[in-house]
């Protein structure tokens, strides 16, 4: 039962954070009216592109 409550808590916090992002950071942009799933997918794609850059492979 506690695992489900924790999962619900994390989901609720993530939803509130995404709503705040949309309300504060995306205000006035075309993304301000986008669905949360669309914003989440776009952020993941940006993060994947940044993580796959050449800077991560060069150590010296």
C-alpha positions as CSV (number, residue, x, y, z in Angstrom):
1,X,0.0,0.0,0.0
2,X,2.8,2.4,0.8
3,X,4.5,1.9,-2.6
4,X,1.2,3.0,-4.3
5,X,0.9,6.0,-2.1
6,X,4.5,7.0,-2.9
7,X,3.9,6.5,-6.6
8,X,0.8,8.7,-6.4
9,X,2.8,11.4,-4.5
10,X,5.5,11.4,-7.1
11,X,3.0,11.6,-9.9
12,X,1.2,14.5,-8.2
13,X,4.4,16.4,-7.7
14,X,5.5,15.9,-11.3
15,X,2.1,17.1,-12.5
16,X,2.3,20.3,-10.3
17,X,5.8,21.0,-11.5
18,X,4.9,20.6,-15.2
19,X,1.9,22.9,-14.7
20,X,4.1,25.5,-13.0
21,X,6.6,25.2,-15.9
22,X,3.8,25.7,-18.4
23,X,2.4,28.7,-16.5
24,X,5.7,30.5,-15.7
25,X,8.3,29.5,-18.2
26,X,6.2,28.9,-21.3
27,X,3.9,31.9,-20.9
28,X,3.4,33.7,-24.2
29,X,4.9,30.9,-26.3
30,X,3.2,28.4,-28.6
31,X,4.0,25.7,-26.0
32,X,1.9,27.4,-23.3
33,X,-1.2,25.6,-24.5
34,X,0.5,22.3,-25.2
35,X,-0.5,19.1,-23.4
36,X,1.8,18.0,-20.6
37,X,2.8,14.8,-22.4
38,X,3.9,16.9,-25.5
39,X,6.1,19.1,-23.3
40,X,7.5,16.1,-21.5
41,X,8.4,14.4,-24.7
42,X,10.0,17.5,-26.1
43,X,12.1,18.0,-23.0
44,X,13.3,14.4,-23.1
45,X,14.3,14.8,-26.8
46,X,16.3,17.9,-25.9
47,X,18.0,16.1,-23.0
48,X,18.8,13.1,-25.2
49,X,20.3,15.3,-27.9
50,X,22.4,17.1,-25.2
51,X,23.6,13.9,-23.6
52,X,24.6,12.4,-27.0
53,X,26.9,15.3,-27.9
54,X,30.6,15.0,-28.6
55,X,31.5,16.7,-25.3
56,X,30.5,13.7,-23.3
57,X,32.8,11.4,-25.2
58,X,36.0,13.5,-25.0
59,X,37.8,13.1,-21.8
60,X,41.0,15.0,-22.4
